[in-house]
Amino acid sequence: MVDYVKLVVGVLCLTIAVFKAKQGAANNAARFAIACFALLGLAAFAIAPSALRFIHTFEPLPNFGRWVGNSLVIAAGWCVIAILAYTVRDGERARRLVVLHGVIAGFVVLALGVLLFAGDTQFEIEFVTVYGNRPPITAYLTLFSAYCAAGLGAFVALIRRYSAAAPERALRVGLNIMMLGAFAGLLWAAWKTVVLVINRLSSSPVAAEAEVTALLSSTAAALIAIGGVVPLVVRYVRDPLRRARTARHLRALEPLWSQVHDVLPEIKLAVDDDDFSVYRRVIEIRDANLALRAYSHPEVRAWATEGAEKRGITGDQVEVLVEAAVTASALEAHAAGVRYHPDPRTAETPNAGTGDINAERDWLIRVSHAFANDATVQEIRSRVRDEVSSSAAVRPVPPT
């Protein structure tokens, strides 16, 4: 079970590192975050029991694979401290702090190697149970636990600083899960300390030491990995859905937007950003409404309202039909060069909306549908077209 959990954690951590690397590292903190997850993933693989047995077949010294795995954890802890440094310090001060802690981490790794060699051990999966009461191994485990605890403490401080301010809910959830993992890691460090003290004071090993240690360490690593992968999974699922929803909204607005854009190409905004394409369409349509106000037939509202009443249409759908008919008829008048209002400010303004861009989008989608498909709108549009093209049409008011 422990073997399986560590391998799964290793896969999760390496997956997070790959995804973050593909997204690009905008700064030093992001680069160290990628390195941290990569090191944790490799460490999880290295200290899995099956990996330790495999490495034992060719390792130069007994338990060398365990030292490699523990060294990778130390390196990951240094990356956490580097992330914190580059997050809360200025560039040069952060760099000096990172170098200092890098030197400390290097000395810790070297000291662990020396202590392991001095411990004169043989390969054992139950390493702590068998050798934990030997002074060099006690020192090895104490040093390793202390450095991990320092890294986890820095990790908790970093997450507490930024989880509340995280802009996305998925990111906040992920950070909180990672913080739970860090607390589980601190419990692991505390447990290792208790075990070491008992081993020094008692001749018999602590019962279930290996099981509790594996449970706490695996829980910590799993929660940190899961917390890291939550935002990636949400983004992976959300982004295609968001793109599909955007495409659907654009298709729904297309009948109305394409016609007003053909007549008034100047409404198209220069900004080209897929994330705001729908909102851009809304703004462009509203700009077209304002530009067409001088061409709004004064009787169209009454005609549209009357047509809606005959069809039994009630509620805000009447206003949808009115706005669609006003826009459609204004396009016909514009094409014929017929202005009904010397001063556009005297024309009736379109639906003012609520100020909520999403509500405005949904409203214009309904207007666009009526613009393209409603029989009353088409009838009024045809009526205005005949009027402005007829020799009996009212003489256009010259622009002022």
Sequence and secondary structure as in RCSB ss.txt:
>XXXX:A:sequence
MVDYVKLVVGVLCLTIAVFKAKQGAANNAARFAIACFALLGLAAFAIAPSALRFIHTFEPLPNFGRWVGNSLVIA
AGWCVIAILAYTVRDGERARRLVVLHGVIAGFVVLALGVLLFAGDTQFEIEFVTVYGNRPPITAYLTLFSAYCAA
GLGAFVALIRRYSAAAPERALRVGLNIMMLGAFAGLLWAAWKTVVLVINRLSSSPVAAEAEVTALLSSTAAALIA
IGGVVPLVVRYVRDPLRRARTARHLRALEPLWSQVHDVLPEIKLAVDDDDFSVYRRVIEIRDANLALRAYSHPEV
RAWATEGAEKRGITGDQVEVLVEAAVTASALEAHAAGVRYHPDPRTAETPNAGTGDINAERDWLIRVSHAFANDA
TVQEIRSRVRDEVSSSAAVRPVPPT
>XXXX:A:secstr
 HHHHHHHHHHHHHHHHHHHHHH   SHHHHHHHHHHHHHHHHHHHTSHHHHHHHHTT SSTTHHHHHHHHHHHH
HHHHHHHHHHHHHS HHHHHHHHHHHHHHHHHHHHHHHHHHHHTT    SSHHHHHTTSHHHHHHHHHHHHHHHH
HHHHHHHHHHHHTTT SSHHHHHHHHHHHHHHHHHHHHHHHHHHHHHHHHH SS  TTHHHHHHHHHHHHHHHHH
HHHHHHHHHHHHHHHHHHHHHHHHHHHHHHHHHHHHHH GGGS S   GGGHHHHHHHHHHHHHHHTGGG  TTH
HHHHHHHHHHTT  TTHHHHHHHHHHHHHHHHHHHHT  S SSGGGS       S HHHHHHHHHHHHHHHHH H
HHHHHHHHHHHHHHSTTS       
